[in-house]
Amino acid sequence: MKLARAGKITKEMEKVAEKESLDSEFIRKGIAKGRIIIPKSNKRNLESPIGIGKGLLIKINANIGSSKKVFNVEDEIEKAETAVKFGADTIMDLSTGITEADVREIRNKILNKINVPIGTVPIYQSGLRALEKKGAIIHMDEDDLFKVVEEQAKEGVDFFTIHAGLTKEIADFLVEHPRIMGIVSRGGTFLAAWMLHNKKENPFFDNFDYLIEMAKEYDFTLSLGDGCRPGCIFDSTDYIQIKELMEISNLVKKAWKSDIQVMVEGPGHVPANQIEQNMKIQKSLCDNAPFYVLGPLVTDIAPGYDEIVSAIGGTIAGLSGADYLCYVTPSEHLGLPNKEEVKRGVIASRIAAHAVNIAKYGERASKWDYKMDLARKKLDWKKMIECAIDPELAEKIHFRDGKSDNTQECSMCGDFCAIKLLDDCMKDRMK
Amino acid sequence: MKLARAGKITKEMEKVAEKESLDSEFIRKGIAKGRIIIPKSNKRNLESPIGIGKGLLIKINANIGSSKKVFNVEDEIEKAETAVKFGADTIMDLSTGITEADVREIRNKILNKINVPIGTVPIYQSGLRALEKKGAIIHMDEDDLFKVVEEQAKEGVDFFTIHAGLTKEIADFLVEHPRIMGIVSRGGTFLAAWMLHNKKENPFFDNFDYLIEMAKEYDFTLSLGDGCRPGCIFDSTDYIQIKELMEISNLVKKAWKSDIQVMVEGPGHVPANQIEQNMKIQKSLCDNAPFYVLGPLVTDIAPGYDEIVSAIGGTIAGLSGADYLCYVTPSEHLGLPNKEEVKRGVIASRIAAHAVNIAKYGERASKWDYKMDLARKKLDWKKMIECAIDPELAEKIHFRDGKSDNTQECSMCGDFCAIKLLDDCMKDRMK
């Protein structure tokens, strides 16, 4: 951001501009104004940096990570690889178990093997440390919160979710005025529990400048987490959600003053008719800082299908300003996703992002659709399958009812194929 | 409609009012004005009639039906049963093969076994008859078009898709000004091919009064098909799509003059940013006649996942006025769906409909979510699974990583469960 403000176009800006078919000056200006970020640690060598923000194609993130109940390093690496294969632009490693050494191992393997921007929520590791050394998360050491950020920054993590806007005032308010689901953000809960138990202010809020100093040193991007994101549709757009957003708004300005790249995280569970206002208030309060949303989930009743619920919310969010969508897998609210569910989550998010990109940018995004449509018109199955978001699945479905020639009608209509019929009729007239 | 206009509240109106938690006078008025329909043939005894239209919960339809390539009566019945089990409000039987006798057999079994409103596209059977007797669909007999409607009406079909607005002028225009995908509606293609070959006007347009007479006799509902619905995102909202909608607008008024219940069918493949205008122009041109949409599909590149693409479009459509969503299955654009895909299609559509219902009607729809949220707050897995849209799948995912107690945290966060942590912390403060 400092370089962008000084008028310098870096090679990362150039690469992003090329990928987006935009002018590199557009990228530079966007970064200088805080509307665009390129999350990339100065410790990492990313082949293909990505840009997130105003005027750019919507990006998607996939979360992976073990828990204490399901722990297998190779599985998590494989999930990350699957996610990238199917189009995830970034990966967040949310591992929480079993030991601190374990989560460090997973993170380092991912940083080595996965060549996309990697994000984490460092407080998970601080919590784990407190649990190991002192028996409870509420005994987290204030210094350790920052130490872990620095440790991970040294390893090359590109962006960090930090719930710096969740103040003690908000936590106290929540106790006096409970909402249905309380706090469902894990990092937010750690901090709220810590503040309530120790009767102290959120260290990330109190010492935000320290975070900024570290961000300067390692060039990581700050993602300001929404600890109070609604955990059910009834908690949406309530007082404390907006209260936290207002704190975040101030932190965004602070970060920008020091030339630090920053994005803002958003809800959560939000009824479909409240999404637009949620996007717009973030954009206006946070002066167009990139907006990273989890979902939003437009209903609470579909565990097992929350990738669909999230694709619906993500599309509406993208249409009204969200820049970056965090995927949700079918196993959300039920358990840790397996590889197949990671794939489904990524594809659902990618569909949402692509639908928004078509709506916002037309031809810049819809060339892919055009190729598919020409193949469809010709009933050229080979090309159609090539153009599909998941060629393997498309091929499997198409050919399961008996092998057909490449340009034959499919089993849906058989002889009654509309495309074939009209085509024949048109040819008939040409004679 | 005649009774409603005469001020009479029928038992069907009462049942619909009860299901929707509305006043029966509201339903009567809606029907009298043409804004609400209750599709139900006077030949059928529907246990639970359903209402579609303004002020009512969004309804969803599932298509089933054999093709010449995949023909198995029992499979199709099972698909219809699956669809109803997972929440389809209506079923359309779109069977096209192998013989006329076959499609009659499927239809009659469905009419007997499936106790929800059943719709068909009668021209498929007319096409099949022409193919059997005269060797080509373009040789369909004009009288046969109406005869088939009457035959099916006598059997008790509750609503018919008829492409009466697709005039010869439109078909000729299409030949002179081709769009990328032409006509992708099967019924529309039959008629266009017939008109182009025989150089005659669409018989359903020309003799619309005859349809109206039959509708009076059998009390079926007319669903005015959109033969020119866009078959790819680039054909969306083009001249002939709107031209056909304007013809349909006149036919709606004609039907209403004779007290005939009517709805209007809509697109199709539509970029996300064009959906709202599509819904609003239908509502304004067709004086708030119920709008039945197929999709809309917001991108063309995701065969294998078109249930997601359609759930996105369906939600945006519902938010801007659509009343009735036709499901799309994962196998759309690839082949005939199997039972599992029918289930996925229904669930995706139901999620879309429910998301809209929450947004439009609040508490009338969101009680379901509230139950789920209370169970989530208590970590009561038994209740959560009960409340899930697909309890079987939710149970399978939740318990696969080892059996856990009913109120234990899940494998996603394990010990790090936000709900549990904050709950413990709150209890701590109460001491």
HADDOCK unambig.tbl for C-alpha pairs under 7 A between the chains (distance, minus, plus):
assign (segid A and resid 67 and name CA) (segid B and resid 411 and name CA) 6.61 0.50 0.50
assign (segid A and resid 67 and name CA) (segid B and resid 412 and name CA) 6.15 0.50 0.50
assign (segid A and resid 67 and name CA) (segid B and resid 413 and name CA) 5.50 0.50 0.50
assign (segid A and resid 67 and name CA) (segid B and resid 414 and name CA) 5.90 0.50 0.50
assign (segid A and resid 68 and name CA) (segid B and resid 414 and name CA) 5.48 0.50 0.50
assign (segid A and resid 68 and name CA) (segid B and resid 415 and name CA) 6.81 0.50 0.50
assign (segid A and resid 69 and name CA) (segid B and resid 411 and name CA) 5.30 0.50 0.50
assign (segid A and resid 69 and name CA) (segid B and resid 414 and name CA) 5.62 0.50 0.50
assign (segid A and resid 70 and name CA) (segid B and resid 411 and name CA) 6.37 0.50 0.50
assign (segid A and resid 181 and name CA) (segid B and resid 377 and name CA) 5.95 0.50 0.50
assign (segid A and resid 183 and name CA) (segid B and resid 418 and name CA) 6.93 0.50 0.50
assign (segid A and resid 184 and name CA) (segid B and resid 418 and name CA) 5.43 0.50 0.50
assign (segid A and resid 184 and name CA) (segid B and resid 419 and name CA) 6.21 0.50 0.50
assign (segid A and resid 185 and name CA) (segid B and resid 418 and name CA) 6.39 0.50 0.50
assign (segid A and resid 186 and name CA) (segid B and resid 416 and name CA) 6.95 0.50 0.50
assign (segid A and resid 186 and name CA) (segid B and resid 417 and name CA) 6.89 0.50 0.50
assign (segid A and resid 186 and name CA) (segid B and resid 418 and name CA) 4.91 0.50 0.50
assign (segid A and resid 189 and name CA) (segid B and resid 418 and name CA) 5.61 0.50 0.50
assign (segid A and resid 189 and name CA) (segid B and resid 422 and name CA) 6.13 0.50 0.50
assign (segid A and resid 193 and name CA) (segid B and resid 422 and name CA) 6.21 0.50 0.50
assign (segid A and resid 193 and name CA) (segid B and resid 425 and name CA) 5.92 0.50 0.50
assign (segid A and resid 232 and name CA) (segid B and resid 373 and name CA) 6.53 0.50 0.50
assign (segid A and resid 271 and name CA) (segid B and resid 355 and name CA) 6.98 0.50 0.50
assign (segid A and resid 271 and name CA) (segid B and resid 358 and name CA) 6.75 0.50 0.50
assign (segid A and resid 271 and name CA) (segid B and resid 359 and name CA) 5.81 0.50 0.50
assign (segid A and resid 272 and name CA) (segid B and resid 355 and name CA) 6.39 0.50 0.50
assign (segid A and resid 272 and name CA) (segid B and resid 356 and name CA) 6.88 0.50 0.50
assign (segid A and resid 272 and name CA) (segid B and resid 359 and name CA) 5.71 0.50 0.50
assign (segid A and resid 273 and name CA) (segid B and resid 359 and name CA) 5.16 0.50 0.50
assign (segid A and resid 298 and name CA) (segid B and resid 355 and name CA) 5.62 0.50 0.50
assign (segid A and resid 299 and name CA) (segid B and resid 355 and name CA) 5.79 0.50 0.50
assign (segid A and resid 299 and name CA) (segid B and resid 369 and name CA) 6.81 0.50 0.50
assign (segid A and resid 300 and name CA) (segid B and resid 369 and name CA) 5.29 0.50 0.50
assign (segid A and resid 300 and name CA) (segid B and resid 372 and name CA) 6.86 0.50 0.50
assign (segid A and resid 301 and name CA) (segid B and resid 369 and name CA) 5.53 0.50 0.50
assign (segid A and resid 301 and name CA) (segid B and resid 372 and name CA) 6.39 0.50 0.50
assign (segid A and resid 301 and name CA) (segid B and resid 387 and name CA) 6.60 0.50 0.50
assign (segid A and resid 301 and name CA) (segid B and resid 388 and name CA) 5.26 0.50 0.50
assign (segid A and resid 301 and name CA) (segid B and resid 389 and name CA) 5.97 0.50 0.50
assign (segid A and resid 302 and name CA) (segid B and resid 388 and name CA) 5.58 0.50 0.50
assign (segid A and resid 302 and name CA) (segid B and resid 389 and name CA) 5.23 0.50 0.50
assign (segid A and resid 303 and name CA) (segid B and resid 388 and name CA) 6.19 0.50 0.50
assign (segid A and resid 303 and name CA) (segid B and resid 394 and name CA) 6.19 0.50 0.50
assign (segid A and resid 304 and name CA) (segid B and resid 393 and name CA) 6.28 0.50 0.50
assign (segid A and resid 304 and name CA) (segid B and resid 394 and name CA) 5.42 0.50 0.50
assign (segid A and resid 308 and name CA) (segid B and resid 308 and name CA) 5.79 0.50 0.50
assign (segid A and resid 308 and name CA) (segid B and resid 348 and name CA) 6.90 0.50 0.50
assign (segid A and resid 309 and name CA) (segid B and resid 351 and name CA) 6.93 0.50 0.50
assign (segid A and resid 311 and name CA) (segid B and resid 312 and name CA) 6.75 0.50 0.50
assign (segid A and resid 312 and name CA) (segid B and resid 311 and name CA) 6.76 0.50 0.50
assign (segid A and resid 312 and name CA) (segid B and resid 312 and name CA) 4.57 0.50 0.50
assign (segid A and resid 331 and name CA) (segid B and resid 397 and name CA) 6.50 0.50 0.50
assign (segid A and resid 334 and name CA) (segid B and resid 394 and name CA) 6.85 0.50 0.50
assign (segid A and resid 334 and name CA) (segid B and resid 397 and name CA) 6.36 0.50 0.50
assign (segid A and resid 334 and name CA) (segid B and resid 398 and name CA) 4.78 0.50 0.50
assign (segid A and resid 334 and name CA) (segid B and resid 410 and name CA) 6.44 0.50 0.50
assign (segid A and resid 335 and name CA) (segid B and resid 397 and name CA) 6.74 0.50 0.50
assign (segid A and resid 335 and name CA) (segid B and resid 398 and name CA) 5.50 0.50 0.50
assign (segid A and resid 335 and name CA) (segid B and resid 410 and name CA) 5.41 0.50 0.50
assign (segid A and resid 335 and name CA) (segid B and resid 411 and name CA) 4.63 0.50 0.50
assign (segid A and resid 335 and name CA) (segid B and resid 412 and name CA) 4.47 0.50 0.50
assign (segid A and resid 336 and name CA) (segid B and resid 411 and name CA) 5.43 0.50 0.50
assign (segid A and resid 336 and name CA) (segid B and resid 412 and name CA) 4.15 0.50 0.50
assign (segid A and resid 348 and name CA) (segid B and resid 308 and name CA) 6.89 0.50 0.50
assign (segid A and resid 351 and name CA) (segid B and resid 309 and name CA) 6.93 0.50 0.50
assign (segid A and resid 355 and name CA) (segid B and resid 271 and name CA) 6.97 0.50 0.50
assign (segid A and resid 355 and name CA) (segid B and resid 272 and name CA) 6.38 0.50 0.50
assign (segid A and resid 355 and name CA) (segid B and resid 298 and name CA) 5.62 0.50 0.50
assign (segid A and resid 355 and name CA) (segid B and resid 299 and name CA) 5.78 0.50 0.50
assign (segid A and resid 356 and name CA) (segid B and resid 272 and name CA) 6.88 0.50 0.50
assign (segid A and resid 358 and name CA) (segid B and resid 271 and name CA) 6.75 0.50 0.50
assign (segid A and resid 359 and name CA) (segid B and resid 271 and name CA) 5.81 0.50 0.50
assign (segid A and resid 359 and name CA) (segid B and resid 272 and name CA) 5.71 0.50 0.50
assign (segid A and resid 359 and name CA) (segid B and resid 273 and name CA) 5.14 0.50 0.50
assign (segid A and resid 369 and name CA) (segid B and resid 299 and name CA) 6.84 0.50 0.50
assign (segid A and resid 369 and name CA) (segid B and resid 300 and name CA) 5.31 0.50 0.50
assign (segid A and resid 369 and name CA) (segid B and resid 301 and name CA) 5.55 0.50 0.50
assign (segid A and resid 372 and name CA) (segid B and resid 300 and name CA) 6.87 0.50 0.50
assign (segid A and resid 372 and name CA) (segid B and resid 301 and name CA) 6.41 0.50 0.50
assign (segid A and resid 373 and name CA) (segid B and resid 232 and name CA) 6.54 0.50 0.50
assign (segid A and resid 377 and name CA) (segid B and resid 181 and name CA) 5.94 0.50 0.50
assign (segid A and resid 387 and name CA) (segid B and resid 301 and name CA) 6.61 0.50 0.50
assign (segid A and resid 388 and name CA) (segid B and resid 301 and name CA) 5.26 0.50 0.50
assign (segid A and resid 388 and name CA) (segid B and resid 302 and name CA) 5.58 0.50 0.50
assign (segid A and resid 388 and name CA) (segid B and resid 303 and name CA) 6.19 0.50 0.50
assign (segid A and resid 389 and name CA) (segid B and resid 301 and name CA) 5.95 0.50 0.50
assign (segid A and resid 389 and name CA) (segid B and resid 302 and name CA) 5.23 0.50 0.50
assign (segid A and resid 393 and name CA) (segid B and resid 304 and name CA) 6.28 0.50 0.50
assign (segid A and resid 394 and name CA) (segid B and resid 303 and name CA) 6.19 0.50 0.50
assign (segid A and resid 394 and name CA) (segid B and resid 304 and name CA) 5.45 0.50 0.50
assign (segid A and resid 394 and name CA) (segid B and resid 334 and name CA) 6.83 0.50 0.50
assign (segid A and resid 397 and name CA) (segid B and resid 331 and name CA) 6.51 0.50 0.50
assign (segid A and resid 397 and name CA) (segid B and resid 334 and name CA) 6.33 0.50 0.50
assign (segid A and resid 397 and name CA) (segid B and resid 335 and name CA) 6.74 0.50 0.50
assign (segid A and resid 398 and name CA) (segid B and resid 334 and name CA) 4.77 0.50 0.50
assign (segid A and resid 398 and name CA) (segid B and resid 335 and name CA) 5.50 0.50 0.50
assign (segid A and resid 410 and name CA) (segid B and resid 334 and name CA) 6.43 0.50 0.50
assign (segid A and resid 410 and name CA) (segid B and resid 335 and name CA) 5.39 0.50 0.50
assign (segid A and resid 411 and name CA) (segid B and resid 67 and name CA) 6.62 0.50 0.50
assign (segid A and resid 411 and name CA) (segid B and resid 69 and name CA) 5.33 0.50 0.50
assign (segid A and resid 411 and name CA) (segid B and resid 70 and name CA) 6.41 0.50 0.50
assign (segid A and resid 411 and name CA) (segid B and resid 335 and name CA) 4.60 0.50 0.50
assign (segid A and resid 411 and name CA) (segid B and resid 336 and name CA) 5.43 0.50 0.50
assign (segid A and resid 412 and name CA) (segid B and resid 67 and name CA) 6.15 0.50 0.50
assign (segid A and resid 412 and name CA) (segid B and resid 335 and name CA) 4.45 0.50 0.50
assign (segid A and resid 412 and name CA) (segid B and resid 336 and name CA) 4.14 0.50 0.50
assign (segid A and resid 413 and name CA) (segid B and resid 67 and name CA) 5.49 0.50 0.50
assign (segid A and resid 414 and name CA) (segid B and resid 67 and name CA) 5.89 0.50 0.50
assign (segid A and resid 414 and name CA) (segid B and resid 68 and name CA) 5.49 0.50 0.50
assign (segid A and resid 414 and name CA) (segid B and resid 69 and name CA) 5.62 0.50 0.50
assign (segid A and resid 415 and name CA) (segid B and resid 68 and name CA) 6.79 0.50 0.50
assign (segid A and resid 416 and name CA) (segid B and resid 186 and name CA) 6.94 0.50 0.50
assign (segid A and resid 417 and name CA) (segid B and resid 186 and name CA) 6.89 0.50 0.50
assign (segid A and resid 418 and name CA) (segid B and resid 183 and name CA) 6.94 0.50 0.50
assign (segid A and resid 418 and name CA) (segid B and resid 184 and name CA) 5.45 0.50 0.50
assign (segid A and resid 418 and name CA) (segid B and resid 185 and name CA) 6.40 0.50 0.50
assign (segid A and resid 418 and name CA) (segid B and resid 186 and name CA) 4.91 0.50 0.50
assign (segid A and resid 418 and name CA) (segid B and resid 189 and name CA) 5.62 0.50 0.50
assign (segid A and resid 419 and name CA) (segid B and resid 184 and name CA) 6.21 0.50 0.50
assign (segid A and resid 421 and name CA) (segid B and resid 189 and name CA) 6.99 0.50 0.50
assign (segid A and resid 422 and name CA) (segid B and resid 189 and name CA) 6.12 0.50 0.50
assign (segid A and resid 422 and name CA) (segid B and resid 193 and name CA) 6.19 0.50 0.50
assign (segid A and resid 425 and name CA) (segid B and resid 193 and name CA) 5.90 0.50 0.50
